[in-house]
Amino acid sequence: MRVARLTAVLVGICGLTAAAAAAAPPGAPAAALAAEPNSALAGVTVRPGVIHVGRAQAAPPTTADCEQAYKVACYEPDQIRLAYDLPSLYATGVDGKGTTIVIVDSFGSPTIRNDLGVFDKAFGLPAPPKFSIITPAGRPPAYDAGNSDMVGWAGETTLDVEYAHVIAPDASIVLVETPVSETEGTHGFPQIVTAEQYVLKHHIGDVISQSFSATEETFPDAAAVDALRSAYIQADKDKVTVLAASGDSGAADLKQNETTYYTFPVTSWPDSDPLVTAVGGTQLHFDAQGDPTAPTAWNDTYNKAANEFADGNAGPNPLASGGGLSIFFSRPSFQNGVQAIVGKHRGVPDISMSAACDGSVDTYGTFGGQAAGWTPTCGTSEATPLFAGIVALADQMAGHSLGLINPALYTLASEGAAGIVPVTSGNNTVSFTQGGSKHTVRGFTAQKGYDLVTGLGTVNAAFFVPELAVIAGH
């Protein structure tokens, strides 16, 4: 059983709205190339990109603690900051001041205010200048520690809030809680859209962090996706940056039954949307002196210790950076320079940050349903709020929100900007046993330039933040 890798179902998606059809955004949906048979009668599986292991300790575990207890590495905030060369930015006053990060999660966590306070105290972090919780789509029901969806979303919320704050400690945070999980028929995704539309209408934030996705093949058709894009279209008009996790199953992903994987390469939405920046996963590495070395593409699929840690068995289980080619969206103009890789399709991801289970991050939570304390957590739900913090830093330097940053990312990469760090090792091929047989879904290989594992690579924030502020800020 996959621990806290949340899943949910959305059925009865409405057809293409006139507003979405008229907008004609970049990379407009193409006809579906490989829809699942009878998928119009099925649901759409939506899940966060978090792997919340659920093992709790009384104190924040060090890397050595995790290596001894779980045979995998885990990291504290200062190590994550060092990996992206953030201390030099903080020294100049670039810490997110004046910006707001919006985090969207179903249900939220009933203890997040307390938990963030304990987290900050443990690591010497200041409290955010403002931390607000809003429920524009309706107040969530009372927290139920026996409801696995609520428990999992609480873990998701904890990771999102704590690690966006780690990167941009002086940014305000708005947690947007929605009242239903995506297990409630037509409820779920529409509530997320409603909540994000409210955020945009009231100009609440500069960057929106989303750590959920749905396998594209589970949607009935491109019109069903278009019907849910109104918030992204509005965000593009309002110059608000929207991010989404690329998923944790490598080149594969789950079907609607939440346990069966597609046996051919697939990708997911909303990360495949051209109006969204797709965030994939890397694995960090440090030398004996504690200094960061070259990151690699995240793929723990064949790492026995990581499988035992995340899934409770020796594996292999899909544990890797999501990436691939969209069946709904054609190649957007910002990817014309990587046409040799993506062909006629939108390629995912765009950029990557730390996500590996053998390289988890320490989170603190006391919500019911699992042991209270410090828990190592991994997945592209880590990568996404990390990058949201990076964007907030660039917003501060620019003096305003940057909006859709994808064109700027690809321009920076094409110019050989120092802030874009190539990831040239690893892949997102995954294997698993299904129906009594072992399956391998051949993915893609990381390389210099663009690839369908880590996108353009990762970032050195000391260079990337000012570069992005300049090129996207005009």
N, C-alpha and C positions, 0 to 999 in steps of 0.2 A: 504494500500500500504506500502510495506516495504521500509523504508527510507534508501537510500544509501547502501543497501545490494546488491552490484553490481552483475550482472549476464551477461553472454555472451554465444555465441554458437560457437562451432568448429565442422565442418562437413568435411567429406571426408578425414579422417585420413588415412595415408598410412600404408602399411603392415609392418611386422617385418623386420627390417634391418639386414643385415648379421652381421654387427659389434655388434649390440645389442645381437643377438642370440649367437654369439661366446663368449661373455663376461662371461656368466654364473655367475652373481653376487649372493650374499647371498639372500636366499628367492626367488629364481627364480619364475616367474609367474606360477601358477597352472591353470588348466582349469577353466573358469568361472563357478560358481555354480548356479547363479541366474540372468542371463542376461535379460534385459527387452525385451519383444517381439518386433521384427522389429527394434531394436535399431540401426542396421546398417544403416537404412534409416534416422535416426534422427541425431541431433547434440549432442554435449557434452557441458553441461552447466558448465562454469568456473566462479567462483566468489571469490572475496577477503573475508577474514574473518573479515571484519570491519563493525561496526555499527556506522556510523557517523550521529549523531542525527540532526545536522544542526542548533541547537539553539546557537546563539552567544551572548556573553557578552563583555562589554568593558574592563573588568579586569579579571584576572584568578579567577574563582570561588573557594572558599574554600569548605571544606566538609560541613560546616554549610550552606553556600550559596546554594549548590545543594540540600541539604536536605530540605531547606525552599522552594526553587523554584520548584523542581522536585520530592521531596519525595524519592530521591535516593542519595547515597553518591557519591562524586567524590574526587579525590586525586591529590595532587601536587607532583612533582618529589621527594622532600625530603621524603614524606611519602612512596612512592614506594621504594626508596632506603633503608629506615629504615626497611620495611617489609622483605627485603632480607639480612639484616645485612651487607650492603655494606660499610657504613662509616668506619668500622674497616679495610677493605681492602684498601680503598683510603688512609687511614692514613699511610699505609706502601708503598705507591707509586704504587699500582696496580690499574690502571685506564684505561687500554687499550693502553698505549703508544706503538707505533711500530706496531700496528695491523691495519687491514682494514676490515670494514664491508661492504659487497656488498648488496644493496637493489634493488630488481627487481620489477618494476611496469610499467603497460601500461600507456602511455601518460605522467606520472609524474605530477608535479604542476608548473605552470609558476611563482609562487611567493615563491617557497620553500626556496630560499636563504635568502630573506628578512624575511620570517616567522620564520625560524630557528634563525636568529639573534635576533628578537624580543623576541622569546621564551627564548633564552639563557639569554638575559638581564634581563627579568622579574624574572628569578629564580637564577641569579648569576652563570650561567654556562659558562665555557670558550667555545670559538668557537672550532670546531674540527680543528686539525692541518692542515687537508686538506679535502675539500669537493668538489668532482668532480661529474659532470653529463656527462654521455656518452650515445651515441645512436648507438651502433654497428649494430643493425638490421635495421637502417634507422631512420631519424629524424621524430619525431611525427608531425602531422599536426598542424597548428596554433590552439591555445586553443580557444574553443568555449564554452562560459558560458551557452549557451542554450542546450548543449549536456550533457544529464544526465550521460552518461558513463564517459566523461571527468571530470565532476564535482566530481563524486564519486571516481574516481581514484586519483584526486587531494587530496581528504580527506584521502584516503589510504596512499598516499605518505607522507603527512604531519605527520600522526601518526607514520609511519615506521621510518622516519628520526629522528623525535624529540625524540622518546623513545628508539631507539638504542643508541642515543647520551646521553640520561639521564644515562643509565647504564654504558657505557664505554666512558666517556667524552673526553678522550685523544686518542681515536681511530679515524683514518681517515674514511671517509664515501664516498663510490662510489654509486651514484644513477644511476641505469641502466634503462633508459626509452626505451620502445618499441613503435613502431609507430602505432599500431592498437589495438583496443579492441578485445575481443573474440566474437564480433558480426559480424565479417567479413568473414564468411564462413571458408575457409581453413586458413585464416590469424589468428594470435593470438598466439596460443601455439607454432607453429613452430618458430615464431619470438622470443619468450622467450627462446627457446632452442638455437637458433642462438646467441642470446645475451649472454647467459651463457657460451656457448662454447668459445666465444671471451674472456670473463673474464678469463676462465681457461687457454686458450692458451697463454694469455699475463700475467699470474700469477698476477692478479690484486688484489685479496683479500684472506682473510683467512677463512671467514665464509659468506655464502650466505643466506639471509633471504627472504623467499617467503611467502606471505600472500594470496595465492589464492588456490583454489581446485576445483575438479570436482567430482561429485558423481560417484562412480565406475560403477554403473548400467547403466549409460548413455554412456559408451564406448561400441563399437560393440563387442569387444573381448579382450583377453589378448594381442594379437599381436599389437593392436592399441596402447595400453599403452607402450609396449616394444619399439615401433617405436619412442617414445618421451623421452626415458631414457638416451640417449647418453651423455647428460651433467652430469648426476648423476654418470654414470659409469666412466667418465673422472675425476670427482671430487674425487671419491674414490681413483683412481690411484694417483691423485696429492695431496692427503691429505688435501683437502678443505672440511670443514664441511658444509652440506646443511640442512637447516631447512624448515619446512612447517607447516602452521596452520592446525589444525584438524577440523575447521569449527565451526559454531555457532548454529547448529540446533539439537544438542544433538544426540540421536540415529537415528533420521530421517535426511533427506536431500532432496533437491529440484530436481525435474525432469527438462527436457529440457525447459518446458514452463515457467520456472522461478517463478511460483506461486504455483504449485501443489507439495505436499510432498509425498514421498513414505510412505506407511502405515505399513511398516515393517522395522526392523533395517537395516541400510546401513552405509557405510563409504565412504571416498573419497580419491582421488589421487591428488597430489603427496605425501600427508602425509602418505599414506599406503605403500609407497615404502620402502623396507628395507635399501636402501642407503640414506634415508632421515630420519632425526630426527623429529618426529611428536610432535607438541607442542599443548597441550590442555589448558583448562581454569580453573582457580580457582577464588574464591571470597575472597578478603582480609577482615580482621576484625581488629579493633583497640579498645582498652578499653578506659575508660573515661579519662585516662591520656595521651592518644595518642600512647600508646605502642602496637605493633602488637600482636595479639593472633592467635590461630590456624586457618589456612585457611580452607575453605570448597570447595567442588566441585562447579563449576559455574552452576547454574540452576535458571534463572530468569523467567522461563516459567509460573510459577504460582504466580508470584509477580505482582500484579495489577499495582503498581506504576512504576515498571520497564517496563511493557508493554506499559503503557501510554507514558512513556519517550522515548522508543525506537521505538514503532510501532504506537503510536497515538490512541490506543484503549485499553480496559481493558484486552484483551486476553482471554484465553491463546494463546500465539504464541510461537513457538520453539525458545528459547533463552537459550542455554546451551552448554556446552563443547562437541564438536564432539568426537565420539569414537565408536569403534566396531571392527568387524572382516573383513579382506579383502577377497573378492571373487577371486582376481587375484593372490595374493602372498601367498605362503606357509609359514609356521612358519620358520623364520630365526634362525640360530643357537643361536644368542644372546638371544632369547626368549625361549630356551629350559627349562630354570629354571622356567618359568611361564606357562608351557604346560597345567597345570590344568585349567588355565583361557582361553588360546587362542586355545587350541586343535591343529589342523593341520594348522591353519591360522596365518597370520601376524596380530598382535593386534595393535590397535591405541588408544590413543597416547602413547608416550614414557615418556614424562615429561610435567609438566604444570606450567603456570605462570598466573598472574593476567589478567582477561578478563571480569569480570562481569559488567553489565550495572549498577547495584546497587553497584558501586565501580569503576566508569569510571575514566579516566584520562583527565586532561586538555590539550587540543591542541590549537595551534594558527594558523589561516589561513586567508589569504586575497584573495584567488583565487576567480574568478567570479563564479556566479551561486548560491551563498548563502551569507548570511550576513557575513561580515568580523568581526573577533574577536576571542574570546576564546570559544571553544566548547568542552563539555564533550564527550568523545568517548570511545567505548568499543568493545569487541569481541576478538577472538583469533588472530586477526591482531595486537592487543596490546601485547598479550603474546609472539608472535614470535619474534619481534624485541627486546623485553626485554631479551629473552633468547639468542638472537644473541649477545647482549652486554655481557652477562655472559660468553659465549664461548670466546669472544674476550679477556676478562680478563684472562681466563685460557690459551689462546694462549700466552699472554704476559708472564705469569709465566713460561710456558714451553719453551719459546724462539722460538717457531715455531707453525705453524698451526697444529691442532690435527686431521684433517680428520674426518672420520666416528667415531662418539663418542658413538654410540649405544652399542657396546659391553662393553665399559667402564661404561656406565650408569647402565647396568644390573649387572655388577660385583660389583660396589659400593653398589648397593641396596642389593645384596645377602650377602655382608660382613657387612651390618648394618652400613655403613658409616654415619657419623654425618651430612654430607652435603645433604643427601637425606632426605627430610621431608615428612613422610607419610601424606596423606590426607584421613581421615577416615570417613568423613561425607558428605552426598549428593549423587546425582545420575544424570543421563542424560535422564531420561524419559521425554517425551514431549507430549503435547496435542495440538490440533488445530481443527478448523471447516473447513470441505472441502466437497463440493458437498451436502451441507445441513445437513451433519452429523458431529458429533464430533468424532474425532479419537484420540487414545492414542497409541503411540509407546513406548512400554516398553523397557527401556534401561538397564543400569547397575549401580551397587551400588559401591561407593567408599569404600575402605577397606585398612587395613594395608597390605603392599606388593603391588602387581600389580593389577590394575583393568582397565576396558575399559572406564573410565571416565576421570581420571587424570594420567593414566599410573603409573609410579613408585611413583608419588606424585609431590612435588615441591622441592625447594632448599633453604638452608641457605648458601648464597654465601661465607661467611667468611670461612666455612669449605669446601664447594663444589668446589670452584675454585681451591684451591691447590690440593685437592684430584683428580679432573679431570686432572689437569696439570700433575700430577705424573703418574696416571694409563693409561691415553690416550697418554701421551707424550713419552712413550718408543718406 
